[in-house]
Amino acid sequence: MSRSSRPDFPAPHLITTTADLAVFCARLHGERFVTIDTEFMRERTYWPELCIVQVAGTHEVAIIDAEAEGIDLAPLGALLADPAVLKVVHAGRQDIEIFVLKFGAVPTPLFDTQIAAMVAGFGDQVGYEALVAALGDGQIDKSHRFSDWSVRPLSPAQIAYAAADVTHLRTVYERLAARLAREGREAWVAEEMAALVDPAAYRADPETAWERLRPRSGNRRFLAMLRALAAWREREAQRINIPRPRLLKDETLMEIAASAPETAEALARARGVSKGFAEGKTGQSLLEVIAATRALPESALPEPPRVREGPRPSPGLVALLKVLLAARSEEHRVAPRLLASSEEIERLAAEDAPDIPALHGWRREVFGEAALALKAGRVALGAAGKRITLVPIAPAG
């Protein structure tokens, strides 16, 4: 089977008018679930440019042309907000971001098959193609993956490719949901979906943009400058709608924060800054931010990133916990990174009772309790055939 709509689906319907969209969405309000995907362009802009939205119900699939002249996507927004209709996506964080920008809210309720597949034992960040092959009885043709979806008219091949993203997804969802129900893992998935539907995850806050750069410095004046410059870049990139690196690359931002130039001539000496940029309105705006930040009092400077206090974790204990993590992941068929990250493993090795996800909820049941028992010397790791097992240790005396 090539990457085309499922054979039990009619040909995809291309929607280019508000009236057609309203009629289509009205029918879908009666569905138990719909599958949704988007195609967008972001290479030349800060904000994603939505090109098409693919939506499939039980027996129909539509390609919604978001760039069609005069189309109003409000009926789609109402469908996404309908609490009676589950919205199914795959690796949908970027799709959700677009919907938050377009409609002001996260679609609800929501189910992400990539996250669910990690809970169901399909590995870390499993791709759509792999899931379709495993659960959807199909094969994926990737030939249109890098299409320019802003070009009109859309070709029949593009439309078929786009439709397959949501028609095969229906089978993937149904079989994945049945598997999770059989294994009693629906609550596990619900816990993971909670982070996905948090609106705060999709808000770009200029004031915290500097944290993404992970500065390794205790110099509060430098950190204040970096914080101000990163916030300026975020707002400026949003204003003129270009990607951050096209305005200033990360390394250039770090260099400017360190040198804090006072003149256009000095700014132009920074790597990646042209003379025209430095002497123009944008460069002048940047120099004003630098001057204002230089004048900040000590009390307004940010504190350096907190360094974990206390003894460093034992490398041997970290290694043991990682073996345990792999063993429990294999036994319960769940992706290791869902159980615990490398940072959490190190905290678990170094601290008595760290407040980490691995020690809460279903993760504690699957991994956390065993990890604490291993630390306390109540169990040891052994081998039984080709598997790692936990061996109880009798108390001394």
C-alpha positions, 0 to 999 in steps of 0.5 A: 500500500502506498502513501495514499488514503485508506482504500475504504475512504472516498477520495479526499475532499479539497475545501476552499470555502468557509461554507464547505468547511462549516458543512464538513465540520458540522458532520464531524461534531457527531464523531467519537474522534477525528484525526488531524494534521497540518502542513506549514512553512516556517523556514523564512518566518518566525510564525508558522505559516499554516498552508493546509489542515487535514482532517478525517472522520469515520468515512470522509477526509478533507484537505482544508486549504488554509490559504484559500482566498476569503476562507474563515477557519472558525468552524475548524476552531469550533470543532477543535474546541468540542469536548465531545470529540477526541482530537488525535494527532501524531507528534502534534506539538507543532500542530498544536502550537499553530492552533493555539496561535490561530484559535487561542486555545489548545485543542481538547480533548487530545491524544498524541499517538507518538506519546501513546506509542512510547507508553505502549513499548514502541520506543522513543519518539517513534515515527508515523511511518513506523507506526503505520507499518506496525499497526496500520497495515500500510507503507509510507511513500516519503516523496512529498515530505519536503513539498512547498505547501504554499504553492497553488494549486496543490497537485493530486499527489500532494493531496493524496499524500496529505490525506494519508497522514490522517486516514491511516492514523485512524487505524493506528489510533484504534489499535493503539488505544485497544492495546493500551486498554488491554494492558491497563495503561490508559491512565499512564497515557492520560498523565503524559497528555497533561503536559501536552495540553498545557497552554503555557508550553506554547507561549513564547515568553521573550523574558525567558528566551535567554534560558534556552541558550544555557549560559555557563557563566556566574557573571551576573552582569553578563547574564543580565545582558544576555537576558536583555539581548535574547528578549530583544531578539525574540520581540524583534524576530516576532515583529518582522516575522523572521526566524531568530537566527536570521536576525542574530545567531546564538553565538553572535548574541553570546559574543555581543552580551560578553563585549557589550559594545557601545557604538555601531562601529564596535557592534559591527566588529561582532562576528555575524554583524554587518556594518549595515545592520549595526548602523541601521535602525535595528542596530540602533535599537540593539545598542539602546538595549545594551546601554539600558542593561549596562545601567542596571543596578546590582539588585536587578541582575539575575542570579546565576543558574543554580548548581546542584549542591551536595556530593556528586553521584557515584558513577557506579551507582549511576551505571547500576540505575541505568541498567535497572532502567533498561531492564524495567523498560524492557520488562514493561515495554515502555520507552526508557526516556519516559521512565527517567531522564539521565539528569533524574538518574543522577539526582536519584543516585545523589539525593535521598528523596529527590522530587522527580517524576520517576518517583511519582505516579505510574513511573514509581510503580514501574521503576522508582520503587525498584530504584529506591530498593536498589539504592537501599541494598534491599535488592541486587541485579542479576541475570536470568538467561538473557534478562536482567532480574531483581534479586532480593537481599536478605537483611543482615543478621 
